[in-house]
Amino acid sequence: PLPSPPHPPPRPPDRPPRRAGSDPERYPWEGEEGQVRLLTYQDLWQEVSRAANGLRTIGLGKGDIIGLYTPVAQLNPEAVEEIRRAA
């Protein structure tokens, strides 16, 4: 197994769940070259919840180390939130 990090990483605020109710139509992501993901906070929250539950189903949870391998240009908000939510 991989060693544990010396201290827990900072946790970002729970923006999708708070924003899902108050601002459901806002699009939370724009790429560097101007591309826009037509994804509402509610859509993001639903995708994140599904994926986080899937990670838990296969036995991942709080304290487990999860790696994310993706080109920076391909990084999407769902992947980051899915991993964070599974913990």
N, C-alpha and C positions, 0 to 999 in steps of 0.2 A: 504493500500500500504506500501511497505518497504521504510524505510528512504533512502535518497540519500547518497552516500558515501561522506566523507568530502572533497575530492578532486578527480578529474578524474584520473583514472588509467593511467599509461604510455601506450602509443600506440607503438607497435612494428613497425619497418620499413616495408614498403610494398614490401617485398622480392618476393612473387610470381609474381606480375605483372611485375616487372622489370626483373626478371630472366626468365620469360616465353619466352621472345623474345631473350635474349642473351644466354641463356643456357637451351634450352627446354628439353634436354635429361637427365639432372641431377636428381637423385633421392633424394628428400629432407628429407627422414625419415628413420632411422634405429632404431630398438628396442634395449632394454638393453641386450637381449639374442642373438643378432646378426640377428634377422629377419629383412628383408628389404622389404619395401613397394615399389612395382614397379609402382611408381607414378611420372610422370614428373611434372615440375612446371606448364606446360600448363594444364595438367589434373587437378591438384590441383586448379588452377585458375577457370577452368570451373565448377568444383563441388562447389567451394566456391560461385561463382556468382549465380548459381542456388539456392543454399540453402539460401543465403542472400536475394535474391529476394522473396523466399517463406516466410521468416521471416517478411519481409516488407509487404507482401500481407496479412498476418494475423494481421497486425497492430503494429508490433514491430519496433522500430526505435531509433534514437538518444535520449539518456536520459533514456531509459527503462533499467531496471535491468533484466538480463538474467542469470539464473543459469545453470550450466552444472554438471550433476551428472554422473560420470563414474569412474570406477576403474582406477588408474593411469596407470596400464599396458595396458588398453584399450584406453587411450587417443590418439586421432589421430589428425594430423595436420589440417584436414578439419574442425573439430568441432570448434576449436579455431578460425580459420580464418573466418568461416561462421558467427559466432557471432560477431566478430570484424567488419566484412564488412557490416553487417546489420545496424550498427550505423551511 
